[in-house]
Amino acid sequence: MARGGKQQEPMDWVTRAADDAIRHAAGSGDPAAMAAYVEGGGLVTVASGASPSGPIHLGNLREFLTPHFVAEELRRRGVRTRHLHSWDDFDRYRKVGAGIPPEWSEHIGKPLTAVPDPFGCHDNWAEHFKAPLRAALAEMGVEVEEISQTSMYRSGAYRDRILHAVAHRDVIEGVLAKYRTKAPVEAADEQEAEALADSVAASEDLERFPYKPWCGICGRDTTTVTSYSDETHDLAYTCACGHTGSTNLATEDNGKLVWKVDWPMRWAFEGVNFEPGGLDHSTPGSSYTVGKELVAEVFGGRAPAYVAYAFVGFAGMQKMSSSSGGVPIPADALKVLEAPMVRWLYARKQPKQAFTIDFGPEVVRLYDEWDALSKKAANPEKRDVAVLAWERAVSTSSAGVLPVSPVAVPFRVLAGVADVTAGSAEQISRIVSHVGYEHASVDDLEPRLGRAMAWTDEFVPASERTVVRSSPDVELLGSLAAREAEWLALLLQHLPSGDLELDEVTTLVYGVPKLAAGLALEDQPTDEVKADQKAFFTLLYNLLVSAERGPRLPTLIVALGADKVRSLLSA
């Protein structure tokens, strides 16, 4: 606690990054200068960028959410802020990924926006993979100002910057040459390997020229610059397809700067104050390291405040490459996790902390942790960094408070009930009411109910699912011991007809061995009765779901209904 009893404002990585962004925009770390910049309506620009070369997976999502949280913190402080997101859709198409027709190899080397959508539902390759990410961002309340690099280059917006970079190609080459002797960095996974390959390719291109023209015939970047005139700006090239052509950099827009020059050019062009990048961009000789020098020496700008982020893994997968098939994307996470929880996974971790998202049994524990944190956040005296991450997750400046279930039933309860009811929302609603979570309609359980049903259906292995018998186990029923037969007879005798009430069924299931021992339902069980209860439960599980154990028995019986239970327990 601070002096005077006032609670000190918790500080996390977002707080510090927002400070850095203002410091960069103000051009000074002096608190007075920073305050004057903000009070004067100064703009702070945070940026992100991604190539829609394939599914934009949960690792890529860190590129979007890291600057988003910083932008939200700035807006909370009253700072005029914009979050620019660059779609690197003018990048080359590199390879034919899993599930793509092999004939798409003919498009390798073309801009992503020039490659047809193999699924036929969008205008081009890039738009196909942007669409699901846009939908996921909207569900999570993330708003960005999108920039298509295809549009920027094709419109001529960068012409002056391109001419300037080419005129200073010797300076660029000098900066790149300093880093070529650095020891090679070993890639951690395929995504990082592709990024490092881009860096190497960019370095090799720069030995020839900092600008890569697209071939005027085949449309690929398989070109080699053969000459350039600083006076006329005519650039001649040859292409692997056999074409010999030319373009004029002052009047035509048929190419792009190589990546290590393109990125710092955009920092200066857009006035970027904060931008994150993967750890692979922060190694010696990598994009950010080189870009810091090029933006100053060539473009007269400053590298933005920067944080490097680690990769996000997925349980059961050693790598997540956006060009491979079957990788988990944000939409997959949103099937089983409420939108604020997906945001929370990224807000609570320092960017340099790698973490893994597990859609298996870990989901149940994650919901328990989230619910406990939500209760803690309701107490102002317990506000700390963990609660601050929760606050950043549950609402945004544009969308407000993100949707959560009006009645927050524990996820493990919903998932267990969804399993034994085969996903019947109405039956789930009825049982949930019985266990103490009153609600007016099924809608009061959404969106969590839908997540629990999806998780049970898609992520719980068949071997772990509860499968209700379709007919009685005649063999087992015919081999019952005398006391087992008595237990079943007592259960069927006292089991009500019609709708079952959970409390009543619970009393009966635990009470049958008591009745068999001559006790009343309300009596405390003896040690012998407790042993009988355990044996009775095992017998019921075997007769109802052909297993030694399963969902809580009273809940299972209520879910099945009296008629189904009678049919399975009667010879």
Helices and strands as residue ranges (DSSP letters): G 3-5, H 13-26, H 31-39, E 43-50, H 61-76, E 80-87, G 102-107, G 112-114, H 125-139, E 145-148, H 149-154, H 159-167, H 169-179, H 190-206, E 211-213, E 223-228, E 234-239, E 244-248, E 255-257, H 259-270, E 277-278, G 279-282, H 287-297, E 308-309, E 312-314, H 330-336, H 339-347, E 355-357, H 362-377, G 380-382, H 385-394, E 395-396, E 400-401, H 411-420, H 425-434, G 442-445, H 448-458, G 462-464, H 474-477, H 482-494, H 502-516, H 527-545, H 553-560, H 562-569
